[in-house]
Amino acid sequence: MDKKMCKPMINFAVCVLITLACAGLASIVVSGFGSVAIETGFIEPEHSLAANGLPVRIAYKLYRPKLSSSVPAPAVLAMHGYQNDKETNAAFCIELARRGIVVLSVDLYGHGESSPGFRGRGWGQYSIKNLEKPLSGPQRFLTMITFSILDFFRPEIAAGVADSSMGGKSAWLFLRNLPYVDESRMGLTGHSMGTWASWSVAADFPEHRAIVLQCGEVIPLTHYDSENITFNNVLLLQARYDEFENFRDYGLHILGLEKTPVRYHDFMGQDEPVEWNRTYGSFDDGSARRMELLQTNHRLVTHDKHGMTASMEWFTAALGVTSSFAASNHIYMLKEILVLLAMLSALVSMLPLFLILTQFKFFAPLAIPLAEKPKTLSLKKRRTAAIIAILVSALTFPFLTQLGHGLLPLPENVFRMTIGNGFITWLTFLMLVSLCMLLYWFKKGAGKQDGWTASDLGLAEKTIPRAILAAFILTGSMYALLCISVAIFKLDFRFIWPFFRPFTPVRFGQFLLYLPFYVAFFTVNAGVRLYGQMRLPEIAQGKPSQPILTQLAWWGYSVLIMLGGLFLIALIEYIPFFLGMGPGADLLFSSLFGGPFMSVLILLIPQFALFFFFSTWFFRKSGTVYTGSLVIAILACWVLTGGSAVF
């Protein structure tokens, strides 16, 4: 075998083996090292609770401890937050199941593999902050802005909301009817959006024995029939740096909430201010209440060690469970690390596969050597262009993402990804700005004067069809690895939150719809402009270490240019928060511009920092912008459409 083919084939095989080995080890951890059986399936209730009678099909993952079948076990229903799925509950599921508790984790409406879209929830006529003025706007906007309106509220408030449990009630009935579940010892937990689902399920099923709210909104007693609806043994995990105003009682921060009547009286059932991290009431009569303060942000509550310990103590006490594991004994992060390694190895496998492809005659033109002395902008011009790119990105991110998220008049039955609509609005604007600047510079400005050509910008038209095919082969091989992992180990590629999931037919259709927007952005902004017009000179030319130094330098430069604006927004958001003043977006603009697109920065920045490592490598190996731009466009669109909520 040709040496040029042998080494990349060995490297590709090693990456595949590492991917599957890590996924296999992670599945052993998920099973509690063999003490828990895992199964997946769908719940198809006979009667739909969804708005407009839409048919309901709820995907689930069931964790069943391998205990005596003659003794029914306690059980917990786990419900995730907005833009997440049932696998985000894995940490709670793993820890509960290894303590002898059956756990059912479900995809709520519009998430994961479940249907209908989250429009099946329905929407209220009013915002919880203003029960006097009726709302108007696109349906997806109305659905999101009335998340706080629950179906058990007083009729004049709840009108229009069909199922605020978003499928949770059907899941509860399924779990309760399992022959090995003790229906007298059942609880539920949810994060963020899932906490509203938890309130809704608990209101309909008073037999529940415990609720753990992971960033939950406190409900005033005046909103519902508090004499006939009771909530038993409720633990509230409160993130100190929660980006969503709903979970800060619509204030700027959580300090002092323990002294407000809605907290100490309506929620805690006390007549005077309470203390954080202290249990009030009794588990025996269902009056136990506790507010646990966690030094973390909204998204990380699901995997916070302090919060997990408090939750294990709460569930075992409320459900009468005796476990040999201490509440602080956790293994869930081992699973997350192993799955992260599997994901990274699958991504890296694309690199040797590209080298294998370019050994074939058809794909050989994709490996064009970089020019020895390519045209580059002066340091001053690069600095100016970088500052403009960073500032435009930062100044537009909060506004354009929110505009697309809920208010842009896109056809709602076509563009069904709410978060996706926000991103393509912002990315398309950035692409158009860059394209106009590039065209002027190239056709009439300094680019024309300095004699820049299309090849100087990393463009070569003849390679486009080959680059498209290669990009789909590379990402397709990763998709095949994912499907193998899901089929054998019931695990997708992620780290805590959804990253790479198998497509459902609906999600694949959305992928094809949103992909052109991502291709346009990454080809223009993260291709022609970044690696063509603003390209850095190679580092340490002529020395053995030059390729590595160049890769690292160009990668860091790419991250600075492409993510510098998001870094600025993150600093604006969190520095005031850490200083005790509240989230920066709420302070500078309004709460409308806080929440989802601020909290998503914790995922977005590291995700794209990683992607730009690959785009840099592909550019250096291919000499054109197409392969790298197309690969990361496919990956980014896959992450979006595979894991985001469907309207």
Salt bridges, closest charged atoms under 4 A:
GLU44 OE2 - ARG57 NE 2.90
GLU46 OE2 - HIS47 NE2 3.82
ASP85 OD2 - ARG494 NH2 2.73
ASP85 OD2 - ARG501 NH1 2.73
GLU87 OE1 - LYS61 NZ 2.94
GLU87 OE2 - LYS335 NZ 3.28
GLU95 OE1 - ARG98 NH1 2.88
GLU95 OE1 - ARG99 NH1 2.93
ASP107 OD2 - LYS86 NZ 2.90
GLU113 OE1 - LYS86 NZ 3.16
ASP151 OD2 - LYS169 NZ 2.87
GLU156 OE2 - ARG154 NE 2.62
ASP182 OD2 - ARG185 NE 3.09
ASP204 OD2 - LYS169 NZ 3.21
GLU207 OE2 - ARG176 NH1 2.73
ASP242 OD2 - HIS298 ND1 2.96
GLU245 OE2 - LYS129 NZ 3.01
ASP249 OD2 - ARG263 NE 2.98
ASP266 OD1 - HIS265 ND1 2.85
GLU275 OE2 - ARG278 NH1 3.69
GLU292 OE1 - ARG290 NE 2.46
GLU292 OE2 - HIS306 NE2 2.62
GLU336 OE2 - HIS303 NE2 3.12
GLU336 OE2 - LYS335 NZ 3.41
GLU412 OE2 - ARG140 NH1 3.43
ASP456 OD2 - LYS375 NZ 3.87
ASP492 OD1 - ARG494 NE 2.69
ASP492 OD2 - ARG501 NH1 3.89
ASP586 OD2 - ARG248 NH2 2.93
